[in-house]
Amino acid sequence: MAGIFEILTGAAVIVILFYYYLTSTFNFWKNRGVKGPEPIPLFGNIKDLLLQRKTLPDFLNELCSKYRNEPYIGVFFRTSPILILTDPQLLKDVLIKDFSTFPQRGTAVTEKVEPLSQHLVFLDADKWRPLRNKLSPAFTSGKLKEMFPLIIECSQHLEQYLDKILDKDFVEIRELTAKFTTDVIGNCAFGIEMNALTDEDSEFRQMGREIFKMNLINILKFRLRESFPKLYNELGFLFHNTYQTSFFVNIVKQTMEHRIKNNIVRHDFINIMKELKENPDKLGDDIELTDTLCAAQAFVFFAAGFETSSTTMTNTLYELALNHEIQNKLRKEIREEFDKNNGTMKYESIKKMGYLHAVFQETLRKYPPGMILFRQCQASSYTFKGTTLTIPKNQKILIPVVAIHRNPEIYPNPDVFDPERFLTQDNVINETTYLPFGRGPRNCIGERFAVVQTKMGLITILRNYKVDVCEKTEIPYVVSSSAFLFQPKNGIYLKITKIIN
C-alpha cells in the first residue's frame, strides 16, 4: 500500500507542478491592470486558433470588438503574455516615435534549420539596419521607373495568356495572378525569365507553391518554430529543406557569376547584392555577406513579392466581380488613361489614376495580406505614454492590422467594399489606422514595387476583360484558417470574358 501511495503522491506532485508551469504566468496582465479574456491551461487564449475553429481575422475582430474601449488587451499565447495594442497614438509611439525601443519583430532566426530565415523580415536590428540601408536603393522611384518597361513586357505576356484561356468556364484567379507576379519578380529583381505564365512546369512557380503550401508538416513546423525556437533550431536534421536552400543559393550565385563574367550591369536587386559582396566593408564588420545570406534576401523578396501582390490582385478582382458598378468605373478610368497616351501606359500614369488607387487601398483595408504585426521591447522597461502600464524587456506586442482595418468606428460599414471612402476630402488615412505595409523604419521595403506591379496587373486584366462570378465562386468569402496571409480557403474562381468594342 505504501508503494501505491508513494506512486500516487508522486504523480499528484508532477501534475501540480505541470499545472503550475502551465498557469504560472496567468497573473501577468492582471498585476499590471490590463484587461483581457481569461486564459486556460495549455492553450492560453488561442485554443480556437490552434484547433482551427476560428480564423485569425475572426479571433482578432471579436476580441477587439469586445474590448473596443481599451487601448490595449492582455492575452496569452499558451503561457506567453502578449500585448495587443490598438490605440492609434500608442501605435505611433511603438512604430515610429520610439522605434529605437521596438526595432525587433520578435521572430526567431532559425538558421540551422532554415538558412534562408536570415532575411530582412526576421533579422535582429543590428544586422537588419545596415542591410536595409544598402538594399533600399533597389526600391526607389527612380529604379522602379527603370524597371517599368520590364513590367509592361510581363503585362503583355499576361494579356496573351488571357486570350488563350477565354474558352474556360472559370479561372482560378490566385494561380493566374501568382504566375504574373512571379514573372515580374523574375524580370525586375533577378534578371531571369521565369516563364511562369507560358510554362506550366516553371521551376519558380513550383517553388512559389512549395513555400506557401499549407500541409500538416508546414503547419507543425511553423508552430514549433514560433513556440520553441531554440528546440526547433536544434532539430535541423528533421526539418532542414536542403532543396529550397540550394535552389536560391545557386540561382543568386550563378546569376552574379554570369554578370561578372559577361560584364553585365542591371540596376536591380541582384546587382546591389553583387556590389555588396564585392565591397563587404560597406556593411561593416558585424555582417559577413555569405552566399547563404545573399540567397536569404533573394528568397524573401521573391516569396513576399509575388505572394502578397498576387493575393491583393486576387482579392481586388473578387470584389470587382461582385461589384460591377465599381468595375465599370475603374475600367473607364483605365481606358481614358490609355487614350491620353496613344494606347500605351506610362509609369507616371499609374500615380495619376485616383480611382484605381482608391480601389487598391480599399482592397488592402478589407484584405490586408499581413494580418498582424509584431514588435518586441528592447529597453529594460517601457512605460506607455499617458498610461500607468510598464512592460519589461523582450515583451512582445501584437498589432492587429486586420481588426483595426475593420473597426467600424474608423471605417464605417467595414464589411462593405467601398473605394469612395478613400476619395472623400475629410478621409485622410491615419498613419496608424491603415497599416497594410506596416509603418515606421521597419515597414515593407518593397512597398513601391508591390504597388506598381499590382496596379499594372489589374490594369492589364480590366482594360479589355470583364471579371464575373461563376458557379464555383464562393460567396461569402471564406478565409483560410491555416494560411499565414489573408487568403481564401479554397481559391477564387471567376469567369473572364473579353470585351469587344
Secondary structure, 3 states (H helix, E strand, C coil): CHHHHHHHHHHHHHHHHHHHHHHCCCCCCHHHCCCCCCCECCCECCHHHHCCCCCHHHHHHHHHHHCCCCCEEEEEECCEEEEEECCHHHHHHHHHHCHHHCCECCCCCCCCCCHHHCCCCCCCHHHHHHHHHHHHHHHCHHHHHHHHHHHHHHHHHHHHHHHHCCCCCCEEHHHHHHHHHHHHHHHHHHCCCCCCCCCCCCHHHHHHHHHCCCCHHHHHHHHHHHHCHHHHHHCHHHHCCHHHHHHHHHHHHHHHHHHHHCCCCCCCHHHHHHHHHHCHHHHCCCCCCCHHHHHHHHHHHHHHHHHHHHHHHHHHHHHHHHCHHHHHHHHHHHHHHHHHCCCCCCHHHHHHCHHHHHHHHHHHHHCCCCCCEEEECCCCEEECCCCCCEEECCCEEEECHHHHHCCCCCCCCCCCCCHHHHCCCCCCCCCCCCCCCCCCCCCCCCHHHHHHHHHHHHHHHHHHEEEEECCCCCCCCCECCCCCCCCECCCCEEEEEECCC
